[in-house]
Amino acid sequence: MILQGTVRNIVDFGAFVDIGVHQDGLVHISQLADKFVKHPLDVVSVGDIVDVKVLDVDTMKNRIQLSMLI
């Protein structure tokens, strides 16, 4: 599923994106671009509108795994 979301927080290992559900999804640093990314701030900033693909939803751990590689 492809969704549009807003980057809410950036950490060393990726970016959290609000996709309109209760829990923000995580785009791991390896899923931000098709090239090496040293830090997520090199690719996205807080408040950016991005297109993401849902990779996995873990309801037991309340985690949503996303990718920006579409």
mmCIF file of the N, C-alpha and C atoms, coordinates in Angstrom:
data_MODEL
# 
_entry.id   MODEL 
# 
loop_
_atom_site.group_PDB 
_atom_site.id 
_atom_site.type_symbol 
_atom_site.label_atom_id 
_atom_site.label_alt_id 
_atom_site.label_comp_id 
_atom_site.label_asym_id 
_atom_site.label_entity_id 
_atom_site.label_seq_id 
_atom_site.pdbx_PDB_ins_code 
_atom_site.Cartn_x 
_atom_site.Cartn_y 
_atom_site.Cartn_z 
_atom_site.occupancy 
_atom_site.B_iso_or_equiv 
_atom_site.pdbx_formal_charge 
_atom_site.auth_seq_id 
_atom_site.auth_comp_id 
_atom_site.auth_asym_id 
_atom_site.auth_atom_id 
_atom_site.pdbx_PDB_model_num 
ATOM 1   N N  . MET A 1 1  ? 0.847  -1.174 0.000  1.00 0.00 ? 1  MET A N  1 
ATOM 2   C CA . MET A 1 1  ? 0.000  0.000  0.000  1.00 0.00 ? 1  MET A CA 1 
ATOM 3   C C  . MET A 1 1  ? 0.896  1.241  0.000  1.00 0.00 ? 1  MET A C  1 
ATOM 4   N N  . ILE A 1 2  ? 0.613  2.171  -0.869 1.00 0.00 ? 2  ILE A N  1 
ATOM 5   C CA . ILE A 1 2  ? 1.349  3.437  -0.963 1.00 0.00 ? 2  ILE A CA 1 
ATOM 6   C C  . ILE A 1 2  ? 0.516  4.528  -0.282 1.00 0.00 ? 2  ILE A C  1 
ATOM 7   N N  . LEU A 1 3  ? 1.151  5.260  0.631  1.00 0.00 ? 3  LEU A N  1 
ATOM 8   C CA . LEU A 1 3  ? 0.481  6.329  1.370  1.00 0.00 ? 3  LEU A CA 1 
ATOM 9   C C  . LEU A 1 3  ? 1.327  7.585  1.354  1.00 0.00 ? 3  LEU A C  1 
ATOM 10  N N  . GLN A 1 4  ? 0.690  8.694  1.674  1.00 0.00 ? 4  GLN A N  1 
ATOM 11  C CA . GLN A 1 4  ? 1.410  9.957  1.822  1.00 0.00 ? 4  GLN A CA 1 
ATOM 12  C C  . GLN A 1 4  ? 1.422  10.293 3.308  1.00 0.00 ? 4  GLN A C  1 
ATOM 13  N N  . GLY A 1 5  ? 2.578  10.742 3.800  1.00 0.00 ? 5  GLY A N  1 
ATOM 14  C CA . GLY A 1 5  ? 2.682  11.059 5.217  1.00 0.00 ? 5  GLY A CA 1 
ATOM 15  C C  . GLY A 1 5  ? 3.606  12.236 5.456  1.00 0.00 ? 5  GLY A C  1 
ATOM 16  N N  . THR A 1 6  ? 3.662  12.648 6.711  1.00 0.00 ? 6  THR A N  1 
ATOM 17  C CA . THR A 1 6  ? 4.479  13.776 7.129  1.00 0.00 ? 6  THR A CA 1 
ATOM 18  C C  . THR A 1 6  ? 5.562  13.288 8.081  1.00 0.00 ? 6  THR A C  1 
ATOM 19  N N  . VAL A 1 7  ? 6.795  13.692 7.826  1.00 0.00 ? 7  VAL A N  1 
ATOM 20  C CA . VAL A 1 7  ? 7.903  13.323 8.702  1.00 0.00 ? 7  VAL A CA 1 
ATOM 21  C C  . VAL A 1 7  ? 7.720  14.061 10.031 1.00 0.00 ? 7  VAL A C  1 
ATOM 22  N N  . ARG A 1 8  ? 7.630  13.293 11.125 1.00 0.00 ? 8  ARG A N  1 
ATOM 23  C CA . ARG A 1 8  ? 7.393  13.868 12.448 1.00 0.00 ? 8  ARG A CA 1 
ATOM 24  C C  . ARG A 1 8  ? 8.640  13.937 13.306 1.00 0.00 ? 8  ARG A C  1 
ATOM 25  N N  . ASN A 1 9  ? 9.545  12.961 13.129 1.00 0.00 ? 9  ASN A N  1 
ATOM 26  C CA . ASN A 1 9  ? 10.735 12.910 13.966 1.00 0.00 ? 9  ASN A CA 1 
ATOM 27  C C  . ASN A 1 9  ? 11.842 12.208 13.183 1.00 0.00 ? 9  ASN A C  1 
ATOM 28  N N  . ILE A 1 10 ? 13.070 12.642 13.421 1.00 0.00 ? 10 ILE A N  1 
ATOM 29  C CA . ILE A 1 10 ? 14.222 12.025 12.768 1.00 0.00 ? 10 ILE A CA 1 
ATOM 30  C C  . ILE A 1 10 ? 15.195 11.579 13.855 1.00 0.00 ? 10 ILE A C  1 
ATOM 31  N N  . VAL A 1 11 ? 15.618 10.324 13.751 1.00 0.00 ? 11 VAL A N  1 
ATOM 32  C CA . VAL A 1 11 ? 16.587 9.749  14.686 1.00 0.00 ? 11 VAL A CA 1 
ATOM 33  C C  . VAL A 1 11 ? 17.740 9.176  13.871 1.00 0.00 ? 11 VAL A C  1 
ATOM 34  N N  . ASP A 1 12 ? 18.797 8.749  14.534 1.00 0.00 ? 12 ASP A N  1 
ATOM 35  C CA . ASP A 1 12 ? 19.980 8.258  13.829 1.00 0.00 ? 12 ASP A CA 1 
ATOM 36  C C  . ASP A 1 12 ? 19.694 7.062  12.929 1.00 0.00 ? 12 ASP A C  1 
ATOM 37  N N  . PHE A 1 13 ? 18.701 6.243  13.283 1.00 0.00 ? 13 PHE A N  1 
ATOM 38  C CA . PHE A 1 13 ? 18.435 5.014  12.537 1.00 0.00 ? 13 PHE A CA 1 
ATOM 39  C C  . PHE A 1 13 ? 17.278 5.130  11.546 1.00 0.00 ? 13 PHE A C  1 
ATOM 40  N N  . GLY A 1 14 ? 16.680 6.322  11.403 1.00 0.00 ? 14 GLY A N  1 
ATOM 41  C CA . GLY A 1 14 ? 15.600 6.475  10.442 1.00 0.00 ? 14 GLY A CA 1 
ATOM 42  C C  . GLY A 1 14 ? 14.722 7.677  10.728 1.00 0.00 ? 14 GLY A C  1 
ATOM 43  N N  . ALA A 1 15 ? 13.532 7.637  10.137 1.00 0.00 ? 15 ALA A N  1 
ATOM 44  C CA . ALA A 1 15 ? 12.586 8.746  10.289 1.00 0.00 ? 15 ALA A CA 1 
ATOM 45  C C  . ALA A 1 15 ? 11.201 8.192  10.601 1.00 0.00 ? 15 ALA A C  1 
ATOM 46  N N  . PHE A 1 16 ? 10.511 8.845  11.529 1.00 0.00 ? 16 PHE A N  1 
ATOM 47  C CA . PHE A 1 16 ? 9.147  8.468  11.862 1.00 0.00 ? 16 PHE A CA 1 
ATOM 48  C C  . PHE A 1 16 ? 8.190  9.329  11.035 1.00 0.00 ? 16 PHE A C  1 
ATOM 49  N N  . VAL A 1 17 ? 7.231  8.655  10.393 1.00 0.00 ? 17 VAL A N  1 
ATOM 50  C CA . VAL A 1 17 ? 6.312  9.325  9.478  1.00 0.00 ? 17 VAL A CA 1 
ATOM 51  C C  . VAL A 1 17 ? 4.878  9.116  9.960  1.00 0.00 ? 17 VAL A C  1 
ATOM 52  N N  . ASP A 1 18 ? 4.123  10.195 10.053 1.00 0.00 ? 18 ASP A N  1 
ATOM 53  C CA . ASP A 1 18 ? 2.703  10.153 10.413 1.00 0.00 ? 18 ASP A CA 1 
ATOM 54  C C  . ASP A 1 18 ? 1.913  9.831  9.147  1.00 0.00 ? 18 ASP A C  1 
ATOM 55  N N  . ILE A 1 19 ? 1.274  8.668  9.128  1.00 0.00 ? 19 ILE A N  1 
ATOM 56  C CA . ILE A 1 19 ? 0.498  8.262  7.948  1.00 0.00 ? 19 ILE A CA 1 
ATOM 57  C C  . ILE A 1 19 ? -1.007 8.306  8.224  1.00 0.00 ? 19 ILE A C  1 
ATOM 58  N N  . GLY A 1 20 ? -1.390 8.932  9.328  1.00 0.00 ? 20 GLY A N  1 
ATOM 59  C CA . GLY A 1 20 ? -2.806 9.127  9.605  1.00 0.00 ? 20 GLY A CA 1 
ATOM 60  C C  . GLY A 1 20 ? -3.448 8.070  10.476 1.00 0.00 ? 20 GLY A C  1 
ATOM 61  N N  . VAL A 1 21 ? -2.654 7.200  11.071 1.00 0.00 ? 21 VAL A N  1 
ATOM 62  C CA . VAL A 1 21 ? -3.187 6.232  12.026 1.00 0.00 ? 21 VAL A CA 1 
ATOM 63  C C  . VAL A 1 21 ? -2.601 6.546  13.403 1.00 0.00 ? 21 VAL A C  1 
ATOM 64  N N  . HIS A 1 22 ? -3.019 5.802  14.400 1.00 0.00 ? 22 HIS A N  1 
ATOM 65  C CA . HIS A 1 22 ? -2.617 6.095  15.785 1.00 0.00 ? 22 HIS A CA 1 
ATOM 66  C C  . HIS A 1 22 ? -1.099 6.077  15.969 1.00 0.00 ? 22 HIS A C  1 
ATOM 67  N N  . GLN A 1 23 ? -0.411 5.149  15.336 1.00 0.00 ? 23 GLN A N  1 
ATOM 68  C CA . GLN A 1 23 ? 1.023  4.965  15.518 1.00 0.00 ? 23 GLN A CA 1 
ATOM 69  C C  . GLN A 1 23 ? 1.784  5.486  14.295 1.00 0.00 ? 23 GLN A C  1 
ATOM 70  N N  . ASP A 1 24 ? 2.845  6.272  14.518 1.00 0.00 ? 24 ASP A N  1 
ATOM 71  C CA . ASP A 1 24 ? 3.706  6.693  13.413 1.00 0.00 ? 24 ASP A CA 1 
ATOM 72  C C  . ASP A 1 24 ? 4.492  5.486  12.905 1.00 0.00 ? 24 ASP A C  1 
ATOM 73  N N  . GLY A 1 25 ? 4.763  5.481  11.607 1.00 0.00 ? 25 GLY A N  1 
ATOM 74  C CA . GLY A 1 25 ? 5.552  4.410  11.022 1.00 0.00 ? 25 GLY A CA 1 
ATOM 75  C C  . GLY A 1 25 ? 7.015  4.801  10.939 1.00 0.00 ? 25 GLY A C  1 
ATOM 76  N N  . LEU A 1 26 ? 7.890  3.805  10.942 1.00 0.00 ? 26 LEU A N  1 
ATOM 77  C CA . LEU A 1 26 ? 9.323  4.036  10.864 1.00 0.00 ? 26 LEU A CA 1 
ATOM 78  C C  . LEU A 1 26 ? 9.835  3.691  9.470  1.00 0.00 ? 26 LEU A C  1 
ATOM 79  N N  . VAL A 1 27 ? 10.564 4.642  8.881  1.00 0.00 ? 27 VAL A N  1 
ATOM 80  C CA . VAL A 1 27 ? 11.319 4.374  7.667  1.00 0.00 ? 27 VAL A CA 1 
ATOM 81  C C  . VAL A 1 27 ? 12.761 4.203  8.116  1.00 0.00 ? 27 VAL A C  1 
ATOM 82  N N  . HIS A 1 28 ? 13.254 2.961  8.062  1.00 0.00 ? 28 HIS A N  1 
ATOM 83  C CA . HIS A 1 28 ? 14.627 2.694  8.478  1.00 0.00 ? 28 HIS A CA 1 
ATOM 84  C C  . HIS A 1 28 ? 15.585 3.407  7.530  1.00 0.00 ? 28 HIS A C  1 
ATOM 85  N N  . ILE A 1 29 ? 16.757 3.765  8.018  1.00 0.00 ? 29 ILE A N  1 
ATOM 86  C CA . ILE A 1 29 ? 17.741 4.508  7.222  1.00 0.00 ? 29 ILE A CA 1 
ATOM 87  C C  . ILE A 1 29 ? 18.067 3.777  5.915  1.00 0.00 ? 29 ILE A C  1 
ATOM 88  N N  . SER A 1 30 ? 18.028 2.452  5.929  1.00 0.00 ? 30 SER A N  1 
ATOM 89  C CA . SER A 1 30 ? 18.317 1.679  4.719  1.00 0.00 ? 30 SER A CA 1 
ATOM 90  C C  . SER A 1 30 ? 17.193 1.759  3.692  1.00 0.00 ? 30 SER A C  1 
ATOM 91  N N  . GLN A 1 31 ? 16.015 2.239  4.100  1.00 0.00 ? 31 GLN A N  1 
ATOM 92  C CA . GLN A 1 31 ? 14.865 2.336  3.214  1.00 0.00 ? 31 GLN A CA 1 
ATOM 93  C C  . GLN A 1 31 ? 14.559 3.776  2.781  1.00 0.00 ? 31 GLN A C  1 
ATOM 94  N N  . LEU A 1 32 ? 15.451 4.714  3.113  1.00 0.00 ? 32 LEU A N  1 
ATOM 95  C CA . LEU A 1 32 ? 15.229 6.120  2.774  1.00 0.00 ? 32 LEU A CA 1 
ATOM 96  C C  . LEU A 1 32 ? 15.575 6.443  1.322  1.00 0.00 ? 32 LEU A C  1 
ATOM 97  N N  . ALA A 1 33 ? 16.597 5.784  0.782  1.00 0.00 ? 33 ALA A N  1 
ATOM 98  C CA . ALA A 1 33 ? 17.046 6.086  -0.578 1.00 0.00 ? 33 ALA A CA 1 
ATOM 99  C C  . ALA A 1 33 ? 17.713 4.850  -1.161 1.00 0.00 ? 33 ALA A C  1 
ATOM 100 N N  . ASP A 1 34 ? 17.914 4.873  -2.464 1.00 0.00 ? 34 ASP A N  1 
ATOM 101 C CA . ASP A 1 34 ? 18.544 3.731  -3.126 1.00 0.00 ? 34 ASP A CA 1 
ATOM 102 C C  . ASP A 1 34 ? 20.064 3.842  -3.165 1.00 0.00 ? 34 ASP A C  1 
ATOM 103 N N  . LYS A 1 35 ? 20.602 4.782  -2.382 1.00 0.00 ? 35 LYS A N  1 
ATOM 104 C CA . LYS A 1 35 ? 22.048 4.924  -2.246 1.00 0.00 ? 35 LYS A CA 1 
ATOM 105 C C  . LYS A 1 35 ? 22.374 5.005  -0.761 1.00 0.00 ? 35 LYS A C  1 
ATOM 106 N N  . PHE A 1 36 ? 23.666 4.969  -0.419 1.00 0.00 ? 36 PHE A N  1 
ATOM 107 C CA . PHE A 1 36 ? 24.068 5.035  0.981  1.00 0.00 ? 36 PHE A CA 1 
ATOM 108 C C  . PHE A 1 36 ? 23.661 6.373  1.590  1.00 0.00 ? 36 PHE A C  1 
ATOM 109 N N  . VAL A 1 37 ? 23.069 6.311  2.774  1.00 0.00 ? 37 VAL A N  1 
ATOM 110 C CA . VAL A 1 37 ? 22.654 7.509  3.507  1.00 0.00 ? 37 VAL A CA 1 
ATOM 111 C C  . VAL A 1 37 ? 23.413 7.517  4.831  1.00 0.00 ? 37 VAL A C  1 
ATOM 112 N N  . LYS A 1 38 ? 24.215 8.561  5.035  1.00 0.00 ? 38 LYS A N  1 
ATOM 113 C CA . LYS A 1 38 ? 25.009 8.667  6.264  1.00 0.00 ? 38 LYS A CA 1 
ATOM 114 C C  . LYS A 1 38 ? 24.118 9.013  7.454  1.00 0.00 ? 38 LYS A C  1 
ATOM 115 N N  . HIS A 1 39 ? 23.188 9.940  7.255  1.00 0.00 ? 39 HIS A N  1 
ATOM 116 C CA . HIS A 1 39 ? 22.255 10.342 8.307  1.00 0.00 ? 39 HIS A CA 1 
ATOM 117 C C  . HIS A 1 39 ? 20.923 10.696 7.644  1.00 0.00 ? 39 HIS A C  1 
ATOM 118 N N  . PRO A 1 40 ? 19.798 10.359 8.267  1.00 0.00 ? 40 PRO A N  1 
ATOM 119 C CA . PRO A 1 40 ? 18.489 10.655 7.673  1.00 0.00 ? 40 PRO A CA 1 
ATOM 120 C C  . PRO A 1 40 ? 18.275 12.126 7.322  1.00 0.00 ? 40 PRO A C  1 
ATOM 121 N N  . LEU A 1 41 ? 18.923 13.035 8.034  1.00 0.00 ? 41 LEU A N  1 
ATOM 122 C CA . LEU A 1 41 ? 18.769 14.465 7.723  1.00 0.00 ? 41 LEU A CA 1 
ATOM 123 C C  . LEU A 1 41 ? 19.330 14.824 6.351  1.00 0.00 ? 41 LEU A C  1 
ATOM 124 N N  . ASP A 1 42 ? 20.160 13.950 5.781  1.00 0.00 ? 42 ASP A N  1 
ATOM 125 C CA . ASP A 1 42 ? 20.675 14.179 4.435  1.00 0.00 ? 42 ASP A CA 1 
ATOM 126 C C  . ASP A 1 42 ? 19.588 13.991 3.377  1.00 0.00 ? 42 ASP A C  1 
ATOM 127 N N  . VAL A 1 43 ? 18.492 13.307 3.748  1.00 0.00 ? 43 VAL A N  1 
ATOM 128 C CA . VAL A 1 43 ? 17.437 12.965 2.792  1.00 0.00 ? 43 VAL A CA 1 
ATOM 129 C C  . VAL A 1 43 ? 16.119 13.681 3.098  1.00 0.00 ? 43 VAL A C  1 
ATOM 130 N N  . VAL A 1 44 ? 15.733 13.707 4.378  1.00 0.00 ? 44 VAL A N  1 
ATOM 131 C CA . VAL A 1 44 ? 14.446 14.292 4.771  1.00 0.00 ? 44 VAL A CA 1 
ATOM 132 C C  . VAL A 1 44 ? 14.621 15.264 5.929  1.00 0.00 ? 44 VAL A C  1 
ATOM 133 N N  . SER A 1 45 ? 13.616 16.104 6.110  1.00 0.00 ? 45 SER A N  1 
ATOM 134 C CA . SER A 1 45 ? 13.565 17.038 7.237  1.00 0.00 ? 45 SER A CA 1 
ATOM 135 C C  . SER A 1 45 ? 12.212 16.905 7.912  1.00 0.00 ? 45 SER A C  1 
ATOM 136 N N  . VAL A 1 46 ? 12.137 17.311 9.164  1.00 0.00 ? 46 VAL A N  1 
ATOM 137 C CA . VAL A 1 46 ? 10.867 17.291 9.890  1.00 0.00 ? 46 VAL A CA 1 
ATOM 138 C C  . VAL A 1 46 ? 9.878  18.197 9.163  1.00 0.00 ? 46 VAL A C  1 
ATOM 139 N N  . GLY A 1 47 ? 8.682  17.686 8.936  1.00 0.00 ? 47 GLY A N  1 
ATOM 140 C CA . GLY A 1 47 ? 7.642  18.436 8.249  1.00 0.00 ? 47 GLY A CA 1 
ATOM 141 C C  . GLY A 1 47 ? 7.524  18.121 6.767  1.00 0.00 ? 47 GLY A C  1 
ATOM 142 N N  . ASP A 1 48 ? 8.474  17.400 6.201  1.00 0.00 ? 48 ASP A N  1 
ATOM 143 C CA . ASP A 1 48 ? 8.407  17.027 4.783  1.00 0.00 ? 48 ASP A CA 1 
ATOM 144 C C  . ASP A 1 48 ? 7.226  16.093 4.532  1.00 0.00 ? 48 ASP A C  1 
ATOM 145 N N  . ILE A 1 49 ? 6.580  16.270 3.398  1.00 0.00 ? 49 ILE A N  1 
ATOM 146 C CA . ILE A 1 49 ? 5.523  15.367 2.942  1.00 0.00 ? 49 ILE A CA 1 
ATOM 147 C C  . ILE A 1 49 ? 6.190  14.341 2.037  1.00 0.00 ? 49 ILE A C  1 
ATOM 148 N N  . VAL A 1 50 ? 6.040  13.054 2.372  1.00 0.00 ? 50 VAL A N  1 
ATOM 149 C CA . VAL A 1 50 ? 6.711  11.998 1.623  1.00 0.00 ? 50 VAL A CA 1 
ATOM 150 C C  . VAL A 1 50 ? 5.721  10.902 1.247  1.00 0.00 ? 50 VAL A C  1 
ATOM 151 N N  . ASP A 1 51 ? 6.024  10.190 0.167  1.00 0.00 ? 51 ASP A N  1 
ATOM 152 C CA . ASP A 1 51 ? 5.270  9.005  -0.223 1.00 0.00 ? 51 ASP A CA 1 
ATOM 153 C C  . ASP A 1 51 ? 5.992  7.796  0.345  1.00 0.00 ? 51 ASP A C  1 
ATOM 154 N N  . VAL A 1 52 ? 5.242  6.935  1.021  1.00 0.00 ? 52 VAL A N  1 
ATOM 155 C CA . VAL A 1 52 ? 5.830  5.758  1.642  1.00 0.00 ? 52 VAL A CA 1 
ATOM 156 C C  . VAL A 1 52 ? 5.038  4.513  1.262  1.00 0.00 ? 52 VAL A C  1 
ATOM 157 N N  . LYS A 1 53 ? 5.718  3.394  1.335  1.00 0.00 ? 53 LYS A N  1 
ATOM 158 C CA . LYS A 1 53 ? 5.109  2.098  1.079  1.00 0.00 ? 53 LYS A CA 1 
ATOM 159 C C  . LYS A 1 53 ? 5.096  1.319  2.387  1.00 0.00 ? 53 LYS A C  1 
ATOM 160 N N  . VAL A 1 54 ? 3.963  0.721  2.729  1.00 0.00 ? 54 VAL A N  1 
ATOM 161 C CA . VAL A 1 54 ? 3.857  -0.070 3.949  1.00 0.00 ? 54 VAL A CA 1 
ATOM 162 C C  . VAL A 1 54 ? 4.495  -1.436 3.696  1.00 0.00 ? 54 VAL A C  1 
ATOM 163 N N  . LEU A 1 55 ? 5.520  -1.763 4.484  1.00 0.00 ? 55 LEU A N  1 
ATOM 164 C CA . LEU A 1 55 ? 6.201  -3.048 4.355  1.00 0.00 ? 55 LEU A CA 1 
ATOM 165 C C  . LEU A 1 55 ? 5.641  -4.082 5.314  1.00 0.00 ? 55 LEU A C  1 
ATOM 166 N N  . ASP A 1 56 ? 5.348  -3.651 6.544  1.00 0.00 ? 56 ASP A N  1 
ATOM 167 C CA . ASP A 1 56 ? 4.887  -4.598 7.553  1.00 0.00 ? 56 ASP A CA 1 
ATOM 168 C C  . ASP A 1 56 ? 4.142  -3.853 8.652  1.00 0.00 ? 56 ASP A C  1 
ATOM 169 N N  . VAL A 1 57 ? 3.133  -4.508 9.195  1.00 0.00 ? 57 VAL A N  1 
ATOM 170 C CA . VAL A 1 57 ? 2.400  -3.984 10.347 1.00 0.00 ? 57 VAL A CA 1 
ATOM 171 C C  . VAL A 1 57 ? 2.425  -5.050 11.428 1.00 0.00 ? 57 VAL A C  1 
ATOM 172 N N  . ASP A 1 58 ? 3.021  -4.716 12.574 1.00 0.00 ? 58 ASP A N  1 
ATOM 173 C CA . ASP A 1 58 ? 3.091  -5.631 13.704 1.00 0.00 ? 58 ASP A CA 1 
ATOM 174 C C  . ASP A 1 58 ? 2.161  -5.096 14.788 1.00 0.00 ? 58 ASP A C  1 
ATOM 175 N N  . THR A 1 59 ? 0.949  -5.649 14.851 1.00 0.00 ? 59 THR A N  1 
ATOM 176 C CA . THR A 1 59 ? -0.038 -5.151 15.812 1.00 0.00 ? 59 THR A CA 1 
ATOM 177 C C  . THR A 1 59 ? 0.307  -5.527 17.249 1.00 0.00 ? 59 THR A C  1 
ATOM 178 N N  . MET A 1 60 ? 1.045  -6.620 17.426 1.00 0.00 ? 60 MET A N  1 
ATOM 179 C CA . MET A 1 60 ? 1.424  -7.037 18.783 1.00 0.00 ? 60 MET A CA 1 
ATOM 180 C C  . MET A 1 60 ? 2.401  -6.038 19.410 1.00 0.00 ? 60 MET A C  1 
ATOM 181 N N  . LYS A 1 61 ? 3.320  -5.500 18.616 1.00 0.00 ? 61 LYS A N  1 
ATOM 182 C CA . LYS A 1 61 ? 4.320  -4.552 19.118 1.00 0.00 ? 61 LYS A CA 1 
ATOM 183 C C  . LYS A 1 61 ? 3.983  -3.104 18.763 1.00 0.00 ? 61 LYS A C  1 
ATOM 184 N N  . ASN A 1 62 ? 2.835  -2.876 18.117 1.00 0.00 ? 62 ASN A N  1 
ATOM 185 C CA . ASN A 1 62 ? 2.416  -1.539 17.687 1.00 0.00 ? 62 ASN A CA 1 
ATOM 186 C C  . ASN A 1 62 ? 3.473  -0.857 16.830 1.00 0.00 ? 62 ASN A C  1 
ATOM 187 N N  . ARG A 1 63 ? 3.961  -1.562 15.799 1.00 0.00 ? 63 ARG A N  1 
ATOM 188 C CA . ARG A 1 63 ? 4.982  -1.024 14.911 1.00 0.00 ? 63 ARG A CA 1 
ATOM 189 C C  . ARG A 1 63 ? 4.522  -1.097 13.465 1.00 0.00 ? 63 ARG A C  1 
ATOM 190 N N  . ILE A 1 64 ? 4.851  -0.047 12.724 1.00 0.00 ? 64 ILE A N  1 
ATOM 191 C CA . ILE A 1 64 ? 4.583  -0.008 11.286 1.00 0.00 ? 64 ILE A CA 1 
ATOM 192 C C  . ILE A 1 64 ? 5.900  0.240  10.591 1.00 0.00 ? 64 ILE A C  1 
ATOM 193 N N  . GLN A 1 65 ? 6.265  -0.669 9.699  1.00 0.00 ? 65 GLN A N  1 
ATOM 194 C CA . GLN A 1 65 ? 7.521  -0.554 8.966  1.00 0.00 ? 65 GLN A CA 1 
ATOM 195 C C  . GLN A 1 65 ? 7.223  0.003  7.585  1.00 0.00 ? 65 GLN A C  1 
ATOM 196 N N  . LEU A 1 66 ? 7.924  1.082  7.227  1.00 0.00 ? 66 LEU A N  1 
ATOM 197 C CA . LEU A 1 66 ? 7.688  1.777  5.967  1.00 0.00 ? 66 LEU A CA 1 
ATOM 198 C C  . LEU A 1 66 ? 8.951  1.835  5.120  1.00 0.00 ? 66 LEU A C  1 
ATOM 199 N N  . SER A 1 67 ? 8.758  2.157  3.852  1.00 0.00 ? 67 SER A N  1 
ATOM 200 C CA . SER A 1 67 ? 9.886  2.349  2.929  1.00 0.00 ? 67 SER A CA 1 
ATOM 201 C C  . SER A 1 67 ? 9.586  3.543  2.044  1.00 0.00 ? 67 SER A C  1 
ATOM 202 N N  . MET A 1 68 ? 10.615 4.324  1.735  1.00 0.00 ? 68 MET A N  1 
ATOM 203 C CA . MET A 1 68 ? 10.462 5.400  0.765  1.00 0.00 ? 68 MET A CA 1 
ATOM 204 C C  . MET A 1 68 ? 10.939 4.958  -0.605 1.00 0.00 ? 68 MET A C  1 
ATOM 205 N N  . LEU A 1 69 ? 11.420 3.726  -0.729 1.00 0.00 ? 69 LEU A N  1 
ATOM 206 C CA . LEU A 1 69 ? 11.848 3.172  -2.007 1.00 0.00 ? 69 LEU A CA 1 
ATOM 207 C C  . LEU A 1 69 ? 10.629 2.634  -2.735 1.00 0.00 ? 69 LEU A C  1 
ATOM 208 N N  . ILE A 1 70 ? 10.061 3.428  -3.600 1.00 0.00 ? 70 ILE A N  1 
ATOM 209 C CA . ILE A 1 70 ? 8.819  3.034  -4.274 1.00 0.00 ? 70 ILE A CA 1 
ATOM 210 C C  . ILE A 1 70 ? 9.108  2.692  -5.728 1.00 0.00 ? 70 ILE A C  1 
# 
